[in-house]
Amino acid sequence: MCRTIRYRRWLVVGAALVVLGTASWCTGAKPTGPRSWKIADSGLASPMALSRDGKTLVSTRHTIEGLLVEAWSTATGRRLWSQQVPHAIVHPSASLAISPDQMLLAQTLYAHQSPPIVLREMKRGTVVRGLQADGEQPSMQLGQQPGRRVTPLGDFTKPFFSPDGYLLAVINGFKPNELSLWDVMTGRHLGMITVGTHRLSAVHFSPDSQWMAALARPAKIEVNEKVHEHGGRSLQTRITGTKGDYILYVWDTKTRRELAAIKLSHYGALGSRDLPAFSPDGRFFAYKEVKKLPDDKRRYEISVCVRETKTGDEKARLAMTVANTLRFSDDGKTVFGTNPPIGAHLVAEVGDVATGEVRQTIREQPEERSLIATAFSPYGEVLAVAGNHHVVELRRTRTGEKIATLQGPRKGFVGYAINRPASGGELLFFSDDGSRLVSVGMFGKSRRSRGVKNGSTKVTVWNVAEYTGATAGR
């Protein structure tokens, strides 16, 4: 009898624990920990691309055989597929993009007898088609000597999908003043846009895919073709001058008609990949302006200009001093801005489009930690700040309130692996729906005044939707 009562008692206690654990899991009372795994045993693994829902991460790294493209599950860290591209080269500045429907992966590369743009299936990584304009030669032929590669000069550029997934825009690596457009469904080359002698840095589509914009830097471009004695050839791009005004171009996506060409004097090079920023409805775009003061040539006036996309007319001017990265709020009435951290200073601002006033300014200098990078959620409501010791803070941009402190793996952590200005923000980035946050770190052994010895690259993925709620999502 006593054994029966004791058995029933433990049965009731066990059932209660199961119910409490299920309730805690359903309400999200205890957020899941970060998922961290190694993606390169030695050196850097870059570029990277994160799917819209944040569930799949694609990375590339160079091996002895060539280029290795890998896809990973962010939930488990398991490798989904791996594809080897022999005798290929990519640049860490970014050459990957995942389509909005998460079905295709676009990649720009330099390989032996290979098209310059390749579309792959996201499920298995197999090549769907190669994109190449009529009469265009393969991007590069590597045949100088066995075991040696010819590295071309010039930019390696990232492909950009339109939000509706029908168009693909790519800047020519050897002619950075040319922008090519492709039909994703058919692989047909739709034409190209040339911006004179300027050098395009990135392409941005409005959320409705009706408009696209790009920032062009002044440059005198010379392209030379070199034929090697062992049958290979390479193209070399030479920039002979960088003086002049920056120009912000806006085009109609369907007709490729130029809507605006705005000259920007003394524009900073940092953050050029993140500008301009379109409003959610695509009616307006915002960018940073830097002008010299007439009374003192050593002083500059920094502001954020908001213009109508269709006409180019000025809508508002915000007195924001940090504007290398801009985001519109979901209603388009607020602009969030920040700069890459300098030393240990964090600066972020919130501007009102209607009044032109700065509502909120965050200026902090965290103790015992230097800041490395910042990243906005898709609508700018959440700001992620990365520091040393692999610590990432989440803040609400409107109030500066700290949401959470995310701790990555400390053992073997040396520093962040990829430089933000060179890689277009691949050090710390959100998924397009705001549910995941990815940081890239270098792990290994290091000494003072010496580099990292046998360093490896690791990625850490946090499910930040558990902390931020719906404010970070799209």
C-alpha positions in Angstrom: 0.0 0.0 0.0 2.8 2.4 0.9 4.6 1.6 -2.3 1.5 2.4 -4.3 1.0 5.7 -2.6 4.7 6.7 -3.1 4.5 5.6 -6.8 1.4 7.8 -7.4 3.1 10.7 -5.6 6.1 10.6 -7.8 3.9 10.2 -10.9 2.0 13.4 -10.0 5.3 15.3 -9.4 6.7 14.2 -12.7 3.6 15.2 -14.6 3.7 18.6 -12.9 7.3 19.1 -14.0 6.5 18.2 -17.5 3.6 20.7 -17.6 5.8 23.5 -16.1 8.6 22.8 -18.6 6.2 22.8 -21.5 4.6 26.1 -20.4 8.0 27.7 -20.0 9.0 26.5 -23.5 5.8 27.7 -25.1 6.0 31.2 -23.5 9.7 31.6 -24.3 10.5 32.3 -20.7 14.1 31.0 -21.2 15.6 32.0 -24.5 17.6 29.4 -26.3 21.4 29.8 -26.2 23.5 30.8 -29.2 24.7 28.3 -31.8 28.4 28.6 -32.6 30.5 26.5 -34.9 33.7 26.5 -36.9 33.4 27.3 -40.6 37.2 27.5 -41.4 40.0 25.6 -39.8 42.6 28.2 -40.9 42.2 31.8 -42.0 39.0 33.6 -42.9 35.8 32.3 -44.4 34.2 35.1 -46.4 32.0 36.3 -48.0 28.8 35.1 -46.4 25.1 35.4 -47.0 22.1 34.8 -44.6 18.7 33.7 -45.9 15.7 35.9 -45.2 14.4 33.8 -42.4 17.8 33.4 -40.9 17.8 29.6 -41.0 20.5 29.1 -43.6 24.0 30.6 -43.8 26.2 30.3 -46.9 29.9 30.9 -46.6 32.9 30.6 -48.9 36.6 29.9 -48.3 39.6 29.2 -50.4 41.3 25.8 -50.4 44.2 24.3 -52.2 41.8 22.9 -54.9 40.0 26.3 -55.4 36.9 27.7 -53.8 34.6 25.9 -51.4 31.0 27.0 -51.1 29.1 25.7 -48.0 25.6 26.0 -46.6 24.9 25.7 -42.9 21.8 25.3 -40.7 21.9 28.1 -38.1 19.7 26.1 -35.8 22.1 23.1 -35.5 25.4 24.3 -37.1 25.1 21.3 -39.4 26.6 21.5 -42.9 23.7 21.2 -45.4 25.8 20.9 -48.6 29.3 21.7 -49.9 30.3 22.5 -53.5 33.9 22.8 -54.8 34.8 25.2 -57.6 38.2 24.4 -58.9 40.7 27.1 -59.7 38.4 29.9 -58.6 38.9 33.2 -56.7 36.5 35.4 -54.8 37.2 38.5 -52.8 36.0 38.8 -49.2 34.4 42.2 -50.0 31.2 40.2 -50.8 30.1 38.1 -53.8 27.0 36.2 -52.5 23.3 36.9 -52.4 20.3 34.8 -51.6 17.0 35.4 -53.5 14.0 36.7 -51.5 12.2 33.4 -52.0 15.3 31.6 -50.7 15.4 29.3 -53.7 18.5 30.6 -55.5 22.0 31.7 -54.5 23.8 34.2 -56.8 27.6 34.2 -56.8 30.2 36.2 -58.6 33.6 34.6 -59.0 36.7 34.4 -61.1 37.4 30.9 -62.4 38.9 29.0 -65.3 36.5 29.0 -68.2 33.5 29.9 -66.0 30.8 32.5 -66.4 31.3 35.5 -64.1 27.9 35.0 -62.4 26.5 31.6 -61.2 23.1 30.8 -59.9 22.8 27.8 -57.6 20.0 25.9 -55.9 19.7 26.6 -52.2 18.7 23.1 -51.4 21.7 21.2 -52.8 24.1 23.9 -54.1 24.0 22.6 -57.7 24.5 25.1 -60.5 21.2 26.2 -62.2 22.7 28.4 -64.9 25.6 30.8 -65.6 24.9 34.4 -66.5 27.0 35.9 -69.2 26.3 38.7 -71.7 26.4 38.0 -75.4 30.0 38.2 -76.7 31.4 38.5 -73.2 34.5 36.5 -72.4 34.8 34.3 -69.3 35.7 36.4 -66.3 39.2 35.0 -66.0 41.4 32.1 -67.3 43.9 30.8 -64.8 46.7 29.2 -66.8 49.9 31.0 -66.1 51.7 28.1 -64.4 50.6 24.9 -62.7 49.8 25.6 -59.1 49.9 29.4 -59.5 47.0 31.8 -60.1 46.8 35.2 -61.7 44.9 37.6 -59.5 43.1 40.4 -61.3 43.0 44.0 -60.0 39.8 45.9 -59.4 36.7 45.3 -57.3 34.9 42.0 -56.8 31.3 43.0 -56.5 28.2 41.6 -54.8 25.1 40.6 -56.7 21.9 42.3 -55.6 18.4 40.7 -56.0 15.4 43.0 -56.3 12.8 42.4 -53.5 10.4 40.8 -55.9 13.1 38.3 -56.9 12.8 39.0 -60.7 15.9 41.0 -61.3 19.6 40.6 -60.5 21.9 43.6 -60.5 25.7 43.1 -60.7 28.5 45.7 -61.0 31.2 44.7 -63.4 34.4 43.8 -61.5 36.7 45.1 -64.2 34.6 48.0 -65.3 33.1 49.3 -62.0 31.3 52.1 -63.8 28.9 49.5 -65.5 25.8 48.0 -63.9 24.4 44.9 -65.5 20.8 43.8 -65.1 19.6 40.2 -65.5 16.3 38.4 -65.6 16.5 35.7 -62.9 13.8 33.4 -64.3 15.2 33.2 -67.9 18.9 34.2 -67.4 18.5 36.9 -70.1 20.7 39.9 -70.0 18.5 43.0 -69.9 21.2 45.5 -70.5 23.5 47.7 -68.6 23.8 51.2 -67.1 27.0 53.2 -67.4 27.9 56.1 -65.1 30.7 57.7 -67.0 34.1 57.4 -65.2 32.7 57.0 -61.7 33.0 53.8 -59.7 29.8 52.2 -58.3 30.0 50.8 -54.8 26.6 49.1 -54.2 23.1 48.8 -55.6 20.0 49.4 -53.5 16.4 48.5 -54.5 13.3 50.1 -53.0 11.1 47.6 -51.1 8.5 47.6 -54.0 11.3 47.0 -56.6 10.2 50.1 -58.5 13.3 52.1 -58.0 17.0 51.4 -57.6 19.9 53.6 -56.4 23.7 53.5 -56.3 26.4 55.7 -55.0 29.3 56.4 -57.4 32.7 57.4 -56.4 35.0 59.5 -58.6 37.6 57.5 -60.4 39.5 57.4 -63.7 39.3 53.8 -64.8 41.7 52.0 -67.2 41.1 48.4 -68.2 44.0 46.4 -69.7 44.0 42.8 -71.0 47.1 40.7 -70.4 47.7 37.4 -72.2 50.1 34.9 -70.5 52.5 32.7 -72.2 50.9 29.5 -70.9 47.5 30.3 -72.5 45.8 32.2 -69.8 44.6 35.8 -69.8 43.6 38.3 -67.2 42.0 41.7 -67.1 43.6 44.4 -65.0 41.7 47.5 -63.7 43.7 50.5 -62.8 42.3 53.5 -61.0 44.4 56.6 -62.0 42.5 59.3 -60.2 40.0 59.8 -57.4 39.3 63.5 -57.4 35.8 64.9 -57.9 32.3 64.7 -56.5 30.4 61.7 -55.4 27.2 61.2 -57.3 24.1 59.5 -56.0 22.1 58.0 -58.9 18.4 56.9 -58.9 16.8 55.0 -61.7 13.5 53.5 -62.7 13.9 49.7 -62.5 11.7 48.9 -65.5 12.8 51.5 -68.0 16.3 52.1 -66.5 15.6 55.8 -66.9 17.7 58.1 -64.7 15.5 60.0 -62.2 18.2 61.8 -60.3 21.9 62.4 -60.2 22.8 64.2 -57.0 26.3 65.5 -56.5 27.7 65.0 -53.0 30.9 66.9 -52.2 33.4 65.6 -49.7 31.5 62.4 -49.1 33.1 59.9 -46.7 34.1 56.5 -48.1 33.0 54.7 -45.0 29.5 53.4 -45.0 29.1 53.9 -48.8 27.8 50.3 -49.1 24.9 51.1 -46.7 23.6 54.2 -48.4 21.1 55.4 -49.6 18.2 54.0 -47.5 14.7 53.7 -49.0 11.5 54.2 -47.0 9.3 51.1 -46.7 6.9 52.4 -49.3 9.7 53.4 -51.7 8.5 57.0 -51.9 11.5 58.6 -50.2 15.2 57.9 -49.9 17.8 59.2 -47.4 21.5 59.8 -47.6 24.3 61.6 -45.8 25.6 65.0 -47.0 28.9 66.5 -46.0 29.6 70.2 -46.9 32.3 72.6 -46.0 31.3 75.7 -44.1 31.9 78.9 -46.1 33.5 80.7 -43.2 35.9 77.9 -42.2 37.2 75.4 -44.8 38.4 73.1 -42.1 35.0 72.6 -40.7 32.2 70.5 -42.2 28.4 70.4 -41.9 26.9 66.9 -41.7 23.2 66.3 -42.3 20.8 63.7 -43.6 18.8 64.6 -46.6 15.4 63.0 -47.4 14.2 63.3 -51.0 11.2 62.0 -53.0 12.3 59.1 -55.2 10.2 60.0 -58.3 11.0 63.7 -58.5 14.2 64.1 -56.5 12.8 67.0 -54.6 14.0 67.5 -51.1 11.5 66.4 -48.5 13.4 67.1 -45.2 16.8 67.7 -43.9 17.8 66.2 -40.5 20.5 67.6 -38.3 22.0 64.1 -37.8 25.8 63.9 -37.5 26.1 60.1 -37.6 24.7 58.8 -40.8 27.1 56.2 -42.3 24.3 53.6 -41.8 20.6 54.7 -42.1 17.3 52.9 -41.6 13.7 54.1 -42.0 11.1 53.0 -39.4 8.2 50.8 -40.5 6.0 53.9 -41.0 8.6 55.9 -42.8 8.3 58.8 -40.3 11.6 58.2 -38.4 15.2 57.8 -39.6 17.8 55.9 -37.5 21.5 56.6 -38.0 24.8 55.3 -36.6 28.5 55.3 -37.5 31.0 52.4 -37.3 32.3 52.6 -33.7 35.6 54.5 -33.2 37.5 53.3 -30.2 35.0 52.8 -27.4 32.4 55.3 -28.4 28.9 54.4 -29.4 26.8 57.1 -31.2 23.3 56.6 -32.6 20.6 59.2 -33.5 16.9 59.2 -34.1 15.5 61.9 -36.5 12.0 63.0 -37.2 11.2 63.3 -40.9 8.3 65.8 -40.4 10.1 68.3 -38.2 13.8 67.6 -39.1 14.7 67.4 -35.4 16.8 64.8 -33.7 14.6 63.2 -31.1 17.1 60.9 -29.4 20.9 60.7 -29.3 22.8 57.8 -27.8 26.4 58.7 -26.8 28.1 56.1 -24.6 31.6 54.9 -23.7 31.2 51.4 -22.2 33.6 50.5 -19.5 36.3 47.8 -19.9 35.2 47.1 -23.4 36.0 48.5 -26.9 33.3 48.5 -29.5 34.0 46.9 -32.9 30.8 47.1 -35.0 27.2 48.0 -35.0 24.2 46.7 -37.0 20.6 47.7 -37.4 17.6 45.4 -37.5 15.6 45.7 -40.8 13.5 48.7 -39.6 16.2 50.2 -37.3 14.2 49.7 -34.1 17.0 47.5 -32.6 20.7 48.3 -32.6 23.3 45.5 -32.0 26.7 46.5 -30.7 29.6 44.1 -30.8 32.6 44.5 -28.4 35.6 42.5 -27.3 35.3 39.3 -25.3 32.7 38.3 -27.9 29.9 40.3 -26.2 27.0 41.8 -28.2 24.5 44.2 -26.7 20.9 44.7 -28.0 19.4 48.2 -27.5 16.2 49.9 -28.5 17.2 52.7 -30.8 14.4 55.1 -29.9 15.1 55.1 -26.2 18.7 53.7 -25.8 17.3 51.0 -23.4 19.4 47.9 -23.2 17.4 44.8 -24.1 19.9 42.0 -23.5 23.6 41.2 -23.4 24.5 38.3 -25.6 27.7 36.3 -24.6 29.4 34.3 -27.3 32.0 31.6 -26.7 35.0 33.1 -25.0 37.5 30.1 -25.2 40.1 30.9 -27.8 38.4 34.1 -28.9 40.9 36.6 -30.3 38.9 39.2 -32.2 36.4 39.8 -34.9 37.6 38.2 -38.1 36.4 40.5 -40.9 36.8 44.2 -41.3 33.5 46.0 -41.7 34.5 48.7 -44.2 36.2 46.1 -46.5 33.4 43.5 -46.3 30.2 45.5 -46.3 29.1 44.7 -42.8 29.8 41.0 -42.6 31.2 41.3 -39.1 27.7 41.6 -37.5 24.4 41.4 -39.4 20.7 40.6 -39.0 18.6 38.4 -41.1 16.0 40.2 -43.3 13.2 39.3 -41.0 15.1 40.4 -37.9 14.8 37.0 -36.2 18.6 36.0 -36.3 21.8 37.9 -35.5 25.1 36.6 -36.8 28.6 37.6 -35.6 31.9 36.4 -37.1 34.9 35.9 -34.9 38.5 34.7 -35.1 39.6 32.0 -32.6 43.1 30.9 -31.9 46.2 31.9 -30.1 47.8 35.4 -30.3 50.6 37.3 -28.7 51.3 41.0 -28.3 52.5 42.6 -31.5 52.0 39.3 -33.3 49.3 37.9 -35.5 46.9 35.1 -34.8 48.6 31.7 -34.8 46.6 28.9 -36.5 43.5 31.0 -36.2 40.1 29.6 -37.3 36.8 31.4 -38.1 33.7 30.7 -36.1 30.2 32.1 -36.5 27.7 32.6 -33.7 24.0 32.8 -34.3 21.5 34.2 -31.8 17.7 33.9 -32.0 17.2 37.6 -31.2 13.4 37.5 -31.8 13.1 35.9 -28.4 14.6 39.1 -26.9 13.3 41.8 -29.2 9.8 40.5 -30.1 8.1 41.8 -33.2 9.9 45.1 -33.3 12.9 43.6 -35.0 11.1 41.8 -37.7 9.9 42.8 -41.1 
